[in-house]
């Protein structure tokens, strides 16, 4: 039985000068799924991911989140709509503590505004206390609660990845979009990452995952879309996609390693 559609993206195209990076691409993510987006180097998946999350403006396409149209024209507008993302290259506030990093993410949902912050009103102080409490909860949730007072730059690579996820979750997103979260991780860290994403799904969140580690994607995702040369060549369950002749040809034909890093198309 088909579930409730959370994100519906259709007929997306994007050109950079003379390069047609995306041609009529789409996907359909149901609430509560972990959805994978994969493809060989230069396939266009990073471009598509960046379009969905507002980093790039598409030339064409339609976008609906929870049944309502949205236009991915800026990252902060997409975050307000209910999509939070992480980045392939970690983008933490290095000299802020882990707690402060998560609080920054939470502030997108704050209500007291600039005047409350300037005059330190009782409402502002109460909200800041609540934001700090929620940030502590999220750090514990991703497994680094004991590191709340450590500066982000002092954390291990794997813990910085977890901190990014906690900061994204702090915005209370309808969709958590993870950009190459396993990049640079060792085998143990990847197992821990899979456990965390499973936990996030089991708690009712929806996840969009772009990832080069095909083994991780196939073992974790409910459905997968495969791109090649900016076009969608397959979509379905991991088992269906793995048997698809076009997918096999795309990977073998490109000589693509599942651990290579994609350059945005």
VEXDRENPA-285766 format. One record per residue (C-alpha): residue number from 1; residue in three letters; chain; x, y, z. Coordinates in pm, 1 decimal, always signed. Each point is the difference from the previous one (the first is absolute). Last residue first. Layout:
NODE  tordo  voke  tike         X         Y         Z
NODE    NUM   ala     A         X         Y         Z
...
// end
This chain:
NODE  tordo  voke  tike         X         Y         Z
NODE    265   unk     A   +2793.1   +1835.0   -1222.3
NODE    264   unk     A    +129.9     +11.7    +353.3
NODE    263   unk     A    +320.9    -203.2     +33.6
NODE    262   unk     A     -78.8    -338.5    +148.9
NODE    261   unk     A    +230.0    -158.8    +255.9
NODE    260   unk     A    +106.1    -356.8     -69.5
NODE    259   unk     A     -97.5    -271.2    +247.0
NODE    258   unk     A    -238.2    -200.3    -216.1
NODE    257   unk     A    +259.9      -4.8    -273.2
NODE    256   unk     A    -113.9     +93.1    -346.8
NODE    255   unk     A    +148.8    -173.9    -300.2
NODE    254   unk     A    -235.0    +218.2    -201.2
NODE    253   unk     A    -131.1    -290.0    -206.2
NODE    252   unk     A     -19.2    -223.4    +305.3
NODE    251   unk     A    -210.1    +249.9    +190.6
NODE    250   unk     A    -227.5    +105.5    -284.6
NODE    249   unk     A     -23.1    -352.4    -142.6
NODE    248   unk     A    -117.3    -147.3    +329.6
NODE    247   unk     A    -253.0    +280.0     +39.2
NODE    246   unk     A    -129.1     -44.5    -354.1
NODE    245   unk     A     -34.3    -376.3     +51.8
NODE    244   unk     A    -214.1     +41.2    +311.6
NODE    243   unk     A     +55.5    -284.3    +247.8
NODE    242   unk     A    +144.6    +224.3    +270.9
NODE    241   unk     A    -286.5    +245.6     -50.0
NODE    240   unk     A    -267.1    -260.2     +63.2
NODE    239   unk     A    +170.1    -127.6    +315.2
NODE    238   unk     A     +52.1    +353.8    +132.0
NODE    237   unk     A    -369.6     +75.7     -53.8
NODE    236   unk     A     -93.4    +214.8    -296.1
NODE    235   unk     A    +125.4    +265.2    -239.3
NODE    234   unk     A    +226.6     -29.7    -299.8
NODE    233   unk     A    +160.3    +202.4    -280.1
NODE    232   unk     A     -78.4    +355.5    +109.1
NODE    231   unk     A    +196.6    +240.0    -213.4
NODE    230   unk     A    +281.3    +240.1     +83.6
NODE    229   unk     A    +271.3    -212.4    -159.0
NODE    228   unk     A    -107.3    -295.5    +215.4
NODE    227   unk     A    -247.2     +14.8    +287.4
NODE    226   unk     A    -125.3    -280.6    +223.5
NODE    225   unk     A    -299.3     +39.4    +231.5
NODE    224   unk     A     -24.1    -229.2    +302.3
NODE    223   unk     A    -274.2    -129.0    +227.3
NODE    222   unk     A     -15.0    -134.9    +354.8
NODE    221   unk     A    +361.7     +87.7     +69.7
NODE    220   unk     A    +236.6    -159.9    +252.1
NODE    219   unk     A    +175.1    -303.5    -141.7
NODE    218   unk     A      +3.9    +124.2    -358.1
NODE    217   unk     A    +120.7    +343.6    +101.6
NODE    216   unk     A    +279.7    -128.9    +224.4
NODE    215   unk     A    +121.0    -240.8    -270.0
NODE    214   unk     A     -15.3    +281.5    -256.1
NODE    213   unk     A    +242.0    +215.7    +199.4
NODE    212   unk     A     -14.6    +302.9    -225.9
NODE    211   unk     A    -286.2    +160.5    +191.4
NODE    210   unk     A    -289.7    +238.6     -44.6
NODE    209   unk     A    -253.5     -74.7    +272.7
NODE    208   unk     A    -349.2    +142.6     +34.0
NODE    207   unk     A    -139.3     -78.7    +345.3
NODE    206   unk     A    -352.9      +2.9    +143.6
NODE    205   unk     A     -46.3      +6.1    +375.5
NODE    204   unk     A    -239.7    -226.2    +189.8
NODE    203   unk     A    +214.5    -112.0    +294.1
NODE    202   unk     A     +87.1    -318.5    -187.3
NODE    201   unk     A    +144.8    +214.3    -278.0
NODE    200   unk     A    +228.9    +191.1    +238.5
NODE    199   unk     A    +106.7    -325.0    +166.6
NODE    198   unk     A     +84.7    -156.3    -334.4
NODE    197   unk     A    +203.5    +311.1     -82.3
NODE    196   unk     A    +186.4     -38.5    +331.0
NODE    195   unk     A     +70.5    -370.8     -50.0
NODE    194   unk     A    +127.0     +68.4    -352.0
NODE    193   unk     A    +230.2    +269.1    +135.9
NODE    192   unk     A    +136.8    -232.9    +268.4
NODE    191   unk     A     +76.5    -263.5    -263.9
NODE    190   unk     A    +167.3    +267.7    -211.1
NODE    189   unk     A    +208.4    +114.2    +296.3
NODE    188   unk     A    +128.4    -353.5     +49.9
NODE    187   unk     A     +96.6     -36.2    -366.4
NODE    186   unk     A    +189.2    +330.0     -15.3
NODE    185   unk     A    -168.8    +322.1    -100.1
NODE    184   unk     A    +134.1    +237.1    -263.2
NODE    183   unk     A    -333.4     +37.4    -177.7
NODE    182   unk     A    -272.0    -181.8    +196.7
NODE    181   unk     A    -231.9    +303.9     +17.2
NODE    180   unk     A     +19.6     +57.2    -377.2
NODE    179   unk     A    -265.4    +276.0      +2.2
NODE    178   unk     A    -274.0     -80.5    +250.9
NODE    177   unk     A    -346.7    +152.0     -52.1
NODE    176   unk     A    -227.6     -19.2    +306.0
NODE    175   unk     A    -362.0     +51.5    -105.9
NODE    174   unk     A    -282.8    +128.1    +220.9
NODE    173   unk     A    +260.2    +201.6    +184.1
NODE    172   unk     A      -5.5     +89.5    +369.7
NODE    171   unk     A    +273.1    +266.0     -44.4
NODE    170   unk     A    +199.4    -175.5    +272.2
NODE    169   unk     A     +20.4    -309.0    -220.2
NODE    168   unk     A    +247.5    +183.9    -223.6
NODE    167   unk     A    +216.8     +90.8    +300.1
NODE    166   unk     A      -9.1    -360.4    +123.0
NODE    165   unk     A    +100.2    -123.7    -346.0
NODE    164   unk     A    +292.1    +239.5     -11.5
NODE    163   unk     A    +105.6    -112.2    +347.3
NODE    162   unk     A      -2.1    -361.3    -112.3
NODE    161   unk     A    +232.0     +87.5    -288.7
NODE    160   unk     A    +225.3    +185.2    +244.4
NODE    159   unk     A      -0.2    -312.4    +216.6
NODE    158   unk     A    +125.7    -207.9    -292.2
NODE    157   unk     A    +280.1    +245.5     -70.9
NODE    156   unk     A    +107.7     +16.0    +362.0
NODE    155   unk     A     -94.4    +306.4    +199.6
NODE    154   unk     A    +244.9    +279.6     +80.1
NODE    153   unk     A    -124.2    +227.2    -280.4
NODE    152   unk     A    -353.2      -7.3    +142.1
NODE    151   unk     A    +106.1    +150.3    +330.2
NODE    150   unk     A     -77.8    -227.5    +291.9
NODE    149   unk     A    -279.8     +95.0    +241.1
NODE    148   unk     A    -260.3    -242.1    -134.9
NODE    147   unk     A    +242.4    -290.8     -38.2
NODE    146   unk     A    -167.4    -237.7    +248.0
NODE    145   unk     A    -320.7     +13.7    -202.1
NODE    144   unk     A    +179.4    -145.2    -300.7
NODE    143   unk     A    -222.1    -295.0     -92.8
NODE    142   unk     A    -237.6    +143.9    -259.4
NODE    141   unk     A    -284.9     +16.2    +254.1
NODE    140   unk     A    +225.7    +136.4    +274.2
NODE    139   unk     A     +89.3    +295.9    -220.7
NODE    138   unk     A    -368.8     +37.1     -83.3
NODE    137   unk     A    -107.7     +12.2    +364.3
NODE    136   unk     A    +270.1    +256.3     +86.6
NODE    135   unk     A    -122.5    +217.4    -288.7
NODE    134   unk     A    -357.5     -30.7    +129.5
NODE    133   unk     A    +109.0    +125.8    +341.0
NODE    132   unk     A    +196.0    +287.3    -154.5
NODE    131   unk     A    -302.2    +102.4    -207.8
NODE    130   unk     A    -228.5     -14.4    +305.7
NODE    129   unk     A    +234.7    +222.1    +199.6
NODE    128   unk     A     +25.4    +238.8    -294.7
NODE    127   unk     A    -380.2     +11.5     -19.0
NODE    126   unk     A     -31.7     +87.9    +365.8
NODE    125   unk     A    +261.4    +273.5     -33.1
NODE    124   unk     A    -174.9    +146.1    -306.4
NODE    123   unk     A    -339.5      -3.0    +170.2
NODE    122   unk     A    +148.7    +170.4    +306.8
NODE    121   unk     A    +137.8    +272.3    -228.3
NODE    120   unk     A    +370.4     +25.7     -70.4
NODE    119   unk     A     -37.0    +348.5    -149.6
NODE    118   unk     A    +200.6     -72.6    -316.3
NODE    117   unk     A    -110.9    -364.0     -31.0
NODE    116   unk     A    -367.4     +87.0     +46.0
NODE    115   unk     A     +35.3    +279.0    -253.3
NODE    114   unk     A    +152.2    -238.2    -254.1
NODE    113   unk     A    -268.9    -267.5      +9.3
NODE    112   unk     A    -183.3    -182.4    +279.6
NODE    111   unk     A    -121.9    -285.7    -219.1
NODE    110   unk     A    +287.4    -243.0     -56.5
NODE    109   unk     A     -36.7    -271.3    -266.7
NODE    108   unk     A    +312.9     +95.6    -196.7
NODE    107   unk     A    +168.5     +31.6    +341.0
NODE    106   unk     A     +18.5    -378.2     +31.1
NODE    105   unk     A    +283.5     -26.8    -251.1
NODE    104   unk     A    +201.7    +256.1    +192.3
NODE    103   unk     A     -72.9    -193.0    +320.4
NODE    102   unk     A    +157.8    -307.4    -159.9
NODE    101   unk     A    +325.5    +185.4     -63.6
NODE    100   unk     A      -9.0    +151.3    +350.2
NODE     99   unk     A     -20.6    -345.0    +158.2
NODE     98   unk     A    +292.2    -130.7    -206.7
NODE     97   unk     A    +200.0    +299.1    +115.7
NODE     96   unk     A     +84.1    +287.3    -231.5
NODE     95   unk     A    +347.2     +42.4    -146.6
NODE     94   unk     A     -60.9    -228.4    -300.2
NODE     93   unk     A    -344.1    +125.2     -98.2
NODE     92   unk     A     -81.3    -312.4    -198.0
NODE     91   unk     A      +0.3     -42.4    -375.0
NODE     90   unk     A    +127.1    -352.8     -68.0
NODE     89   unk     A     +75.1     -55.1    -368.1
NODE     88   unk     A    -266.3    -236.9    -132.4
NODE     87   unk     A    -262.9    +231.0    +144.9
NODE     86   unk     A    -293.1     -52.9    +236.2
NODE     85   unk     A    -356.7     +85.0     -80.8
NODE     84   unk     A    -326.1    +112.4    +156.9
NODE     83   unk     A    -329.5      +4.2    -190.7
NODE     82   unk     A    -309.2    +142.3    +172.3
NODE     81   unk     A    -121.9    +303.8    -193.4
NODE     80   unk     A    +211.5    +223.9    +224.8
NODE     79   unk     A    +304.9    -201.8     -97.7
NODE     78   unk     A     -91.2     +41.0    -368.0
NODE     77   unk     A     -26.3    +373.9     +52.6
NODE     76   unk     A    +339.2      +4.7    +174.1
NODE     75   unk     A    +163.2    -189.1    -287.5
NODE     74   unk     A    -132.3    +233.8    -269.4
NODE     73   unk     A    -207.3     -39.8    -319.3
NODE     72   unk     A    -148.0    -343.7     +63.8
NODE     71   unk     A    -358.6     +94.0     -86.9
NODE     70   unk     A    -265.6    -171.3    +207.1
NODE     69   unk     A    -336.5    -146.6     -93.1
NODE     68   unk     A    -203.0    -159.2    +279.8
NODE     67   unk     A     -91.5    -367.9     +24.3
NODE     66   unk     A    +247.1     -79.1    +276.9
NODE     65   unk     A    +278.8    +155.8    -208.1
NODE     64   unk     A     -74.1     +58.9    -367.2
NODE     63   unk     A    +249.1    +101.8    -268.2
NODE     62   unk     A     -48.6     +55.9    -373.0
NODE     61   unk     A    +278.7     +29.9    -254.1
NODE     60   unk     A    +184.4    +243.0    -223.9
NODE     59   unk     A    +325.8    +193.3     -18.2
NODE     58   unk     A     +77.2    -107.6    +354.7
NODE     57   unk     A    +146.4    +237.5    +262.4
NODE     56   unk     A    +304.3    -148.1    +172.1
NODE     55   unk     A     +63.7     -12.2    +376.3
NODE     54   unk     A    -370.8     -33.4     +70.0
NODE     53   unk     A     -14.3    -350.7    +147.5
NODE     52   unk     A    -163.5    -170.6    -298.8
NODE     51   unk     A    +235.1    +175.3    -242.5
NODE     50   unk     A    +306.6     -96.9    +201.7
NODE     49   unk     A    -108.0    -364.9      +2.4
NODE     48   unk     A     -52.9     +10.2    -376.4
NODE     47   unk     A    +344.0    +155.3     -52.0
NODE     46   unk     A    +159.6    -258.0    +229.7
NODE     45   unk     A    -179.0    -276.3    -189.4
NODE     44   unk     A    +109.1    +125.3    -341.1
NODE     43   unk     A    +163.6    -319.0    -125.0
NODE     42   unk     A    +347.6    +157.3      +3.2
NODE     41   unk     A    +147.5    -290.1    +195.4
NODE     40   unk     A    -229.4    -302.1     -11.5
NODE     39   unk     A    -353.3      +9.0    +141.2
NODE     38   unk     A    -191.8      -1.7    +326.6
NODE     37   unk     A    -298.2    +159.7    +174.6
NODE     36   unk     A    -133.0    -205.3    +290.2
NODE     35   unk     A    -329.9     +37.3    +183.9
NODE     34   unk     A     -41.9     -87.6    +367.4
NODE     33   unk     A    -374.4      -9.9     +37.1
NODE     32   unk     A    -226.8    +127.1    +278.6
NODE     31   unk     A    -215.1    +223.0    -220.6
NODE     30   unk     A     +10.0    -106.8    -362.8
NODE     29   unk     A    +258.0    +138.8    -240.9
NODE     28   unk     A     -79.4     +51.3    -366.2
NODE     27   unk     A    +279.0     +84.5    -243.6
NODE     26   unk     A     +61.6    +206.5    -311.0
NODE     25   unk     A    +237.9     +74.5    -286.1
NODE     24   unk     A     -89.5    +164.6    -333.6
NODE     23   unk     A    +358.8     +62.5    -111.0
NODE     22   unk     A    +266.6     +99.4    +250.7
NODE     21   unk     A    +354.9    +126.4     -56.6
NODE     20   unk     A     -49.5    +123.7    -355.0
NODE     19   unk     A    +342.2    +156.2     -50.2
NODE     18   unk     A     +32.5    +294.5    -239.6
NODE     17   unk     A     -31.0    +262.2    +272.6
NODE     16   unk     A    -105.6    -189.5    +312.2
NODE     15   unk     A    -338.7    -152.3     -78.9
NODE     14   unk     A    -262.0    -135.2    +239.1
NODE     13   unk     A    -313.9    -201.3     -64.3
NODE     12   unk     A    -255.5    -134.3    +247.0
NODE     11   unk     A    -308.6    -170.9    -142.3
NODE     10   unk     A    -154.7    -102.1    +333.3
NODE      9   unk     A     +75.4     +11.8    +372.5
NODE      8   unk     A    -248.5    -140.7    +250.6
NODE      7   unk     A    +100.1      +3.0    +365.2
NODE      6   unk     A    -211.9    -129.9    +288.6
NODE      5   unk     A    -226.2    -247.7    -178.2
NODE      4   unk     A    -218.6    -192.5    +243.1
NODE      3   unk     A     +40.2    -373.8     -36.5
NODE      2   unk     A     -75.3    -233.1    -289.9
NODE      1   unk     A    -127.8    -342.6     +90.4
// end
